[in-house]
Amino acid sequence: MNTATLAAIAYGITSIAGGIFGYAQAKSRVSLILGSISGIFLIVAAWAQLQGLPIGSTIAQIITLLLVVVFTVRLIKTRKFMPAGLMLILGLITLVCLFL
């Protein structure tokens, strides 16, 4: 298992956990749904990478890039580090791993 696959799995799990946390804290169904969907896509993409399918890496890159954009906008809008800043930093680290 390479670094890109591990990064996709870790960011996927973090996305799902963040969605659950957002729902628990603010009753945000949007956070729960989108966090779960993006997390599942990242985990499925990592599974595809493990199977040797190049589309897995592409899917993980696209989903992570979209999340980085979303969390950048949210951080600029709210100016609060949690959760947008943390997810942005983790997303950037994941992108570096995916593109190396």
Beta strands, then each sheet from edge to edge (+ up, - down):
end
